């Protein structure tokens, strides 16, 4: 990985952990996601119009629009399941689980669908990540039901893993969009976020009161996510234009340590020392995976 790509990805990691903290604080599901989408749409429409005006149009082929459409659906699913996970589980549990599972799935997907095969040592990194996630989520307790022993919040775990799968899928898919279809990263992210808002509109209209309440009570969180989320992902998309998924996806997960720290300091969540140890193990695995 080049120094430029690493700088882009690490900056994105800090921004990503920050906006996820805001999402956890809001924790209101579809109304929050839709409110964020509306703000992103308002910001992106003039930007995309300006790019089209000065660039002589978007010049999208039917295949380009198909790529945008699929990515829109994937990101909508990710946003909704992420909010579900945050409503049911601690930030320092959900965030590392979502972020840690994604690169393993993304690396496998890149090998299967893009022909980007990492060296054999990358398998070791993947196994370390899986082990870290296993103990982070108290995997050993999933089949051990004992009186007085707290069980992992399965709703949070399931939704977090689904969100991680969405991340992995759209990371591989979006690499194809910016690297092989050569779609401008800003335009691509803008169109997918506008599409997300359009997709959620029929479901948000009957819940107008809830959307209004989100804007009234969590305006700050909405604005943080609406600004930092696109900025972080555009940086990732830029790195993906000249760097394989197998390197970008693991490197950006340094945000796991940031998220675990924020969960302990901001939300004062329990079991923080063990979760920090598991997060460090995941980061070690990611480092091996990224440098293999």
N, C-alpha and C positions, 0 to 999 in steps of 0.2 A: 504494500500500500504506500502511495506517495505521501510526502509530508502535507501537501495541499489537501488530499482526500482525508487524511487523518484529522487535520484541523477542522475541516467542514463537519466531519462526523462527530467529533468531540463537542464542538459548539452546539450542534443539534441535540446532543445527549443532554446537555445542561438545560436547554430550552424545553426539551421534551419532559424531563422530570418536573420542571416548574409548572407547565400547564396541566400535567396530570394531578399535581397537588391541588390545583384549582378545581379540576373535575371532581376529585374526591370530596372536596368541601361542599360543592353544590349537590352532587349525588341525587339528581332528580330525574334521571332517565331521559326519555324521548323529548320532553319539553325543553330540557337544557340543551340537548344536542341540536334541536331545531333552532333555538335562539342563537346558539353559536353559528349555525349554518347561515342564518339570516345576516348576521354581522359580517361573516366572511364573504357572502355574496355581494353585499353592499361595497365592500372593499375591493373585491376582485373584478367586478364588472367594468369599472373605468380602466383598470390596469390591462385587462384583456382587450378592451376596445382600443386603448392606446397602442398596444403591440400590433393589433390587426391594422390599425390606421397607418402607422409608420412602416409596417412591414409589408404593406400591400395585400393584406388579408391573411387568413389563417392557413389556407391551402391544405385542408384536411381531406384525405381520401376516406372512402367508406371504412377501410380497415382501421384508420386512425380513430374514427369516431367509435368503432366497436371497442377498441382498446380503452378509450376513455369511459365508455359505458360500463364495461366489466369492472374497471377499477372503482367506479362510483359505487356500484353495488357492494363490492368488497369492503370499501371504507365505511359505508353506511352500517353494514353488519358489525364491523369492528367497533365503531363508536357506540352502538347500542349495547353490545355485550360487555364492553368495558364499563359502562355506567352500571349495568346490572351487577357486575362483579364488585364494584366499589360500594354499592348499597349493602352488600352482604358480607364483605370481608374487610379486614384492616388494610390500610394502604401499603404497609411494609410487607404484607403477605401477597396481595394481589399484584402489585406493580412488578416485583421481581419474577413472579410466576408468568405473567404476561410477556414481559420482555425476555426472560430467559428461555422460554419455550420457543419463541418465534425464530431465532436464528438457526436452531437445530432443524426445524421444519423447513426454513427458507433455504438452508444449505443443501438439504436433501432435494428440495424442489428444483434448485438451480442445477443440480447434477442430473436430475431426471429429464427436465424439460429444456434446459439451455445448454446442456453439455459441459457445464463448468464443474469439473471434478476436482475437489481439493485433495492434497496429498494424504497418504495413509495416516500420518500422525494426527491429522484433523479428527480422526475417529476417537483418539484419546481425549481431545478437547470436548467433543460431543458427549462422551461418556461421563466426564467430570461434570458437565453442565446438567446432565440428566440426574446424576447423583445429588448434586446440590439442590435441584428442584424437588427431588424425592424427599429429602430430609427437611427442606424448607416447609413443605406442605404436610409434614408428619405422615409421610406415606406409609410408615410402618404401623400406623394406627388405623389405617383404612380397613383392615381386617381384624383388628384387635379391639373388641368392645369390652371394656372393663368398667365396673362401677366406679364413679368418681373421676374417671379419666375423660378429659375434654376431647371430643372428636373434631377433626378438621371441618370447617364450614363447607360442605360439599357443593352448596349452591355457588359460593364464591369461587371454588376451585374449578368447577365445570365451566362457568361463564368466563373465567380468566383464561382457561385453556382454549376455549372457542375463540376468544379475542386474539390470543396468540397465534392461532391458526389463520385467522384473517390477516394478521400482520404479515405472516410468512408468505401467504398466497399473494397479497398485493405487492409485497416487496419484489418477488420474482416477476410478477406481471408488469410492474412499473419499470423494472430494469429493461424489459423488452420495449416499453413505450419510449423511454428517453434515449436508449442506446441504439436500438435497431429501427424504430420508427422516427427517431430524431425529433421528437416533439419537445418544444421548449418547456423546461421544467416548471416555470412560473405559470405558463398558459395551461399546462397539463394539470397541475394542482388546482388552479383556479376553476377549471371546467369540472373537475371531479367534485369539488366542494359545492359548486353551484348545483350540480346534479344531485348531490346528497340532500340539499335543501328542497329541491323539487320533489324528490322521492318521498320525503317525510311530510310534505305539505298536506296530503289528504288525511294523514293520521294526526297532524298537529291542529288542524282547523277545529275538530270537535273538542280539542283540549286547549282552546284559546285562553281560558282563565288560568290554567296551569302554566302556560308559556308566559303570560303576563306576570304571574307571581314569580317565576324564575327571574325575569328581567328586573322586577322590583327588589327581590331579596338577594339575588346573586349576580348583579350587574357587573361587579368587579371580576368575578370568576369567568363570566361569559366573555368579557373583553380580553382577559388574559389568554384564554384558550383560543379565541378567534384570531388573535395576533400572533401568539407564539407557536401554535400548532402548524399553521401554514409555513411560517418562517423556518421552523425546524425541518419540516419535510422537504421544502425546496432545497435546503442545504444538502439533505440526503440524496435527493434526486440528482443534484449537480454532481455529487461524488459518484453516483451510479453511472453517469454518462461515460466515465473513463476508468471505472473500477469494478471488478466482478462482485456479484452479490455475496459470495462466500467470504469476502473480506469486509465489505461494508456492514452487512447485517450483524456479525459478531462485535465489531468494533464500537458500534453505536450503543451497545448494551452496557457501557460503563455507567450509563444512567441508572442502572440497577443499584449501585452503591449510593448514588445521590438519593434515589427514592427511598431506600432503606433508612438512610440517615434522617430524611425528612419525616418519615413515619414515626421514628423514635423521638425526634425533637419536637415536632409540631403537634402531632396527635398523641404523643406519650403512650404509644401502644405497648402492650405487654410482649414478653418473649423476644425483646429486641436483640439481646446479645447473641442468641442462637441464630436468629434471622440474619444478623450481620455476618456471622461466620459462614452461613450458607451462601449469602450474597457474594462474599469474597471467593468462595469455591467456584461459584458460577463465573465470576470475572476471570479467574485463573483459566478455567476451561475455554472461555471466550478468547482470551489472549492466545492460548495455544492454537485455537481454531483460526484466529485471524493471522497469525504469523507462520502457520504451517506451510 
